[in-house]
Amino acid sequence: MTTSTDVVGGRFQIVRLLATGGEAEVSVARDLELDLDVVVKARRIIDGDDLGRLRREAGMLMRIVAHPGLPMVRSDLVDGDRYCLISDYIAGNDLRTLVDAQGGGLPLPTVLGLVDQVAGTLDHLHRHRPAVVHGDVKPENLVLADDGRLVLVDFGAAMRVGEDGERLGTPGFSAPEVLAGEALSPAADVYSLAALCVYLLTGTVPRLGAAWPTELTDSGLERLERVLRRGLTWDPLGRPWSASEFAMRLRSAAEMDVPTGTITLVLIDVDSGATPRAESALGALEAAGGRVMTTVSLPATTALVAFSRAGDAAAAVLALAPVHASIALHAGDLGGWHGATLQQ
């Protein structure tokens, strides 16, 4: 094990151990030549074939085009019986720490923003030829940097499309084909992105075969749930074709869904008075579960009806539309209006 007295390759002074597990040991070190912090990932060399494989993997990583969502892999070296990979150190907290501090899932707008960033980084990797697949997208491997960037780290499971080899994934986040040691495609990272999204929303790791988190099933976010399930399908061909497409579908679904507990309002033109037509329309809305709001200041020709269930409001509006042309449905909550508007 490396200690704070070690100087790797005569240049990198070990500062502290970050993580250890499997075959690797990851430390923060000070680059004595450039006077900056770096990450040193050290693995013990088994034999000459093992060294060749490690160098090929490092070569793949060092050829990745620079991107704000990726640390730069700077160099590699052999230090005694250890092979060391040197990359940028990203100061910040990983997403696991962020969710733990929250004590559960993060707000949907926050999750959508994080997913957009990860999707852009994954698409950048997948655009390489051959595509680079990370293979282990999970909360611990995503660091929210002090400068606001979300950075994907730890490429220990990364492969180019078409390459075979032993890989270690993370149950709950890695795609079934990763855990089975099968050939990878960008669809494996799309699966991990969907699993990451479930975790960020609920604080629950989506285990294969486990019940779907109640935070999603009971939230009224049916469209968003369908997008997540599509991303987590076993068949890689059944998933969205790119990470950005998944993120786009997710955002579109979130904009159309009306969360449980949201107040849904129906605005209806009641002409210039309590005409039979207006009374009939208001009666129909009340019968559908609505409540006429009498404490809100509105024009004399407009009535406001509140529903606790968006589906009831939408059904009532659609039923009235053929006979009452001036009616509108809005979804909103105390934080402001959001979602779709249905105008008849």
Secondary structure by P-SEA (a helix, b strand, c coil): cccccccccccbbbcccccccccbbbbbbbcccccbbbbbbbbbbccaaaaaaaaaaaaaaaaccccccccccccccccccbbbbbbbbbbcccaaaaaaaacccccaaaaaaaaaaaaaaaaaaaacccbbbccccccccccccccccccccccccccccccccbbbbbcccccccccccccccaaaaaaaaaaaaaaaacccccccccccccccccccaaaaaaaaaaaaccccccccccaaaaaaaaaaaaaacccccbbbbbbbbccccccaaaaaaaaaaaaacccccccccccccbbbbbbccaaaaaaaaaaacccccbbbbbbbcccccccccccc
